[in-house]
Amino acid sequence: MKKTTIWIGVMLLLGLMLGCQGTQATTTAPPVTTVDTANIIDISSANDLAAIEMNRSYRLVADLDLTGVEWIPLGNGSQPYLGIFDGNGHTIRNLTITDDHDGFIGLFGWAQGIIKDLTIADFSIDVDSASMILAGGLAGRIQGNVENVIVSGDIVIESDGSNVYAGLLAGQSDAIVTATMAAADFEANRIHDIQAEGTLTIDAQNIAYAGGLIGKIYNSIVYNTQIEAVLDISSVGGHRSYAGGLVGHHYGGLLVGFEEYVTSIELPLSDNFICAEITLQSTGSQGVVGGFAGYSQNGIYQDNIVDASVLLKGKTLYGGLFVGEAFQGNFKRNLGVGSLAAESETDQSVTITALYGFQNGETVWTDNFYLLETSLPIASDFTGGELATTPEITDAAWYPIWMDGNDDFWDFNDIALHFGE
């Protein structure tokens, strides 16, 4: 029995690495530390916040203004934050980071605990580095649960030596996987009830993973998010680049192959509203852009709405209103509205349809809709969904006919008004 458990754990790790091309080598958690979640310590000042211990739990009892402080992220690769951090409805303003801090950048550098009920307003991350960068307003890397968090701010990263993972919330999100973990013991981390607004400007020599919410996601479940983002992404070092309104690169297939050991293999991204303007310039091997996700593998996407304007620049480009490249995914009840355009140049290859740019493997599309504006040639008769009309998307009564979204999250009157503006 023990050997079976180890084998399943090894296979989980193998699936993780296959689905995460170019990610950092670390796929297992650092040594476990005893965590105190019973005793909650109140934080009322910036000094209190900077001095928190990684294995204790805290609660904000006042709004904080970090103006004039070069913030040092809480937690890193050798010691992530493990406790419960309760924002208690309070706001941290003017977080500023200009140093690369060993590659993990945000209020938290690396967080494995629970973060909830927090607003991070007007943050500024502006970093020039030769190292790998994981950056977000909340955290560089998230491996725990995040709920009821609002972030707004701007990220500017110039990297001339390694990969960049960047999103307004986090650079990367993934659940903890260990080498001896049985499939039945795996538990995805959850990112939900999030609002994110701001800009990302990324200039990477190597691979760029950029998302309006998170740069790269695997093993995570994401739902009930509202995102308004402007992305300007450039990758010029001969490597691929991925950009999406929610996520740049997504892998959701960790449990594929373990159906007999688990109740469900699905790790869905659902009930998300995305409004994004995305410009991607790739002079490398490939640029992949989607209004929701740049690249997706074994992803489950349902009841999402995207309003996206995408501009492609470079040689080999794939773009879609929902996803740039889809591999073995399941897309159900999604709407993509917006435009796809390309800045023309010699020997350029641009591949688009409507909801996706390019797909391979067993990709399933069910009850999806789109309304696309483009002058680019469509690469396939299959567009990923049915053509919607302006009268439909501006009518609140149209959405419940085909969507099965969370009633506590969606206000279709607001969505109809959004598209009617």
ABEGO torsion letter per residue (X at the ends): XAAAAAAAAAAAAAAAAAABBGBBABABBBBBBBBBAABBBBBABAAAAAABBAABBBBBABBBBABGBBBBBBEBAABBBABBBBAGGBBBBGBBBABAGGGBBEABABBABBBBGBBBBGBBBBBBBABBBBBBAABABBABBBBGBBBBEBBBBBBAABBBBBBAABABBBBBBBAABBAAABBBBBBBGBBBBEBBBBBBABBBBBBAABABBBGBBBBGBBBBBBBBBBBAAGBBBBBBAABABBBAAAABGAAAABABABBBBBGBBBBBBBBBBBABABBBBBAABABBBGBBBBGBBBBBBBBBBEABBBBBAABABBBGBBBBGBBBBEBBBBBBBBGBBBBBBAABABBBEBBBBBGBBBBBBBABBBABABAGBBBBBAAAAABAAAAAAABABBAAABBAAAAAAAAAX
